[in-house]
Amino acid sequence: MDYNKDIINHDLRKELWKFPLYKDEDLILVYLNRNIVYIKYASLNHTNKYFDLEIKGDTCDVRSTYIENEKRDSYKDLLADIIENFCFEKLNCKTFVTTPTILTKRNGFWQRRGFHFMNALVLEKNLDGN
């Protein structure tokens, strides 16, 4: 698939409008390296929200997601929904993988979202029904 970083940036910003903590000045970086897309989202004013993604083929590796304050679980879920929907609809991802942090592993965040352990470290979720 041919990717265009300006289109990815524009489309992701449109999706992030659904996220109450999003600000226009937030940073979105898109790097293209052959057929791999790297996406980084971060707040410039606060370090309280960010994510890093690596897309290879139809797999999105959610490298990190972070929203400060455990009381904001609804924000974490919404941000995860935005990531999944964006990558599924705009980047044709069918599989999501992540290596959970100790906190997300302990509270079962990714498992509640339909992810299951592939091995001791990596969680996976398939959207294509397989």
C-alpha positions as a Python dict, from the first residue, in 0.01 Angstrom:
ca = {
    (1, 'M'): (0, 0, 0),
    (2, 'D'): (125, 348, -83),
    (3, 'Y'): (114, 584, 213),
    (4, 'N'): (117, 963, 215),
    (5, 'K'): (230, 1117, 543),
    (6, 'D'): (39, 1444, 489),
    (7, 'I'): (-287, 1255, 433),
    (8, 'I'): (-223, 1032, 735),
    (9, 'N'): (-152, 1337, 950),
    (10, 'H'): (-464, 1517, 826),
    (11, 'D'): (-692, 1214, 867),
    (12, 'L'): (-558, 1135, 1214),
    (13, 'R'): (-617, 1493, 1328),
    (14, 'K'): (-979, 1463, 1208),
    (15, 'E'): (-1019, 1144, 1413),
    (16, 'L'): (-855, 1296, 1721),
    (17, 'W'): (-1121, 1570, 1727),
    (18, 'K'): (-1335, 1300, 1898),
    (19, 'F'): (-1084, 1293, 2185),
    (20, 'P'): (-1166, 1558, 2451),
    (21, 'L'): (-800, 1606, 2549),
    (22, 'Y'): (-689, 1677, 2189),
    (23, 'K'): (-557, 2025, 2108),
    (24, 'D'): (-469, 2164, 1763),
    (25, 'E'): (-113, 2229, 1879),
    (26, 'D'): (-59, 1863, 1973),
    (27, 'L'): (220, 1699, 1779),
    (28, 'I'): (161, 1428, 1520),
    (29, 'L'): (469, 1291, 1348),
    (30, 'V'): (445, 1046, 1058),
    (31, 'Y'): (755, 871, 927),
    (32, 'L'): (758, 649, 621),
    (33, 'N'): (1030, 390, 577),
    (34, 'R'): (965, 168, 276),
    (35, 'N'): (634, -3, 360),
    (36, 'I'): (646, 77, 731),
    (37, 'V'): (459, 370, 883),
    (38, 'Y'): (560, 516, 1219),
    (39, 'I'): (314, 748, 1390),
    (40, 'K'): (375, 945, 1708),
    (41, 'Y'): (115, 1159, 1884),
    (42, 'A'): (205, 1377, 2181),
    (43, 'S'): (85, 1680, 2368),
    (44, 'L'): (328, 1971, 2344),
    (45, 'N'): (201, 2142, 2658),
    (46, 'H'): (177, 1839, 2883),
    (47, 'T'): (329, 1494, 2890),
    (48, 'N'): (-8, 1349, 2989),
    (49, 'K'): (-106, 1191, 2658),
    (50, 'Y'): (72, 1020, 2374),
    (51, 'F'): (94, 710, 2160),
    (52, 'D'): (341, 549, 1923),
    (53, 'L'): (238, 316, 1642),
    (54, 'E'): (428, 107, 1388),
    (55, 'I'): (228, -23, 1091),
    (56, 'K'): (371, -304, 877),
    (57, 'G'): (140, -451, 617),
    (58, 'D'): (-194, -509, 787),
    (59, 'T'): (-51, -517, 1141),
    (60, 'C'): (-45, -222, 1379),
    (61, 'D'): (200, -248, 1667),
    (62, 'V'): (77, -18, 1944),
    (63, 'R'): (420, 62, 2087),
    (64, 'S'): (294, 277, 2370),
    (65, 'T'): (-12, 462, 2484),
    (66, 'Y'): (-21, 681, 2787),
    (67, 'I'): (-272, 908, 2949),
    (68, 'E'): (-176, 1043, 3288),
    (69, 'N'): (-417, 977, 3573),
    (70, 'E'): (-573, 634, 3623),
    (71, 'K'): (-912, 800, 3679),
    (72, 'R'): (-927, 870, 3308),
    (73, 'D'): (-1001, 513, 3199),
    (74, 'S'): (-1278, 638, 2972),
    (75, 'Y'): (-1019, 858, 2796),
    (76, 'K'): (-785, 561, 2761),
    (77, 'D'): (-1065, 355, 2607),
    (78, 'L'): (-1164, 637, 2373),
    (79, 'L'): (-805, 690, 2258),
    (80, 'A'): (-765, 315, 2199),
    (81, 'D'): (-1092, 317, 1999),
    (82, 'I'): (-965, 607, 1788),
    (83, 'I'): (-636, 427, 1720),
    (84, 'E'): (-811, 103, 1623),
    (85, 'N'): (-1073, 272, 1404),
    (86, 'F'): (-821, 497, 1231),
    (87, 'C'): (-576, 215, 1159),
    (88, 'F'): (-854, -20, 1045),
    (89, 'E'): (-1034, 229, 822),
    (90, 'K'): (-748, 444, 689),
    (91, 'L'): (-446, 212, 696),
    (92, 'N'): (-619, -124, 636),
    (93, 'C'): (-491, -283, 956),
    (94, 'K'): (-649, -615, 1049),
    (95, 'T'): (-431, -713, 1343),
    (96, 'F'): (-320, -512, 1645),
    (97, 'V'): (-36, -615, 1875),
    (98, 'T'): (103, -455, 2187),
    (99, 'T'): (341, -527, 2472),
    (100, 'P'): (150, -416, 2779),
    (101, 'T'): (305, -219, 3062),
    (102, 'I'): (296, -366, 3412),
    (103, 'L'): (3, -137, 3495),
    (104, 'T'): (-205, -222, 3186),
    (105, 'K'): (-126, -591, 3236),
    (106, 'R'): (-231, -577, 3601),
    (107, 'N'): (-559, -396, 3537),
    (108, 'G'): (-638, -598, 3223),
    (109, 'F'): (-686, -289, 3003),
    (110, 'W'): (-596, -457, 2674),
    (111, 'Q'): (-771, -785, 2759),
    (112, 'R'): (-1096, -592, 2823),
    (113, 'R'): (-1055, -453, 2472),
    (114, 'G'): (-1051, -801, 2317),
    (115, 'F'): (-673, -860, 2306),
    (116, 'H'): (-534, -1201, 2401),
    (117, 'F'): (-180, -1313, 2482),
    (118, 'M'): (18, -1449, 2186),
    (119, 'N'): (303, -1531, 2425),
    (120, 'A'): (422, -1416, 2766),
    (121, 'L'): (487, -1060, 2648),
    (122, 'V'): (269, -975, 2349),
    (123, 'L'): (-106, -922, 2322),
    (124, 'E'): (-293, -944, 1991),
    (125, 'K'): (-636, -854, 1855),
    (126, 'N'): (-765, -950, 1511),
    (127, 'L'): (-1034, -742, 1345),
    (128, 'D'): (-1083, -966, 1042),
    (129, 'G'): (-1265, -1237, 1240),
    (130, 'N'): (-984, -1495, 1228),
}
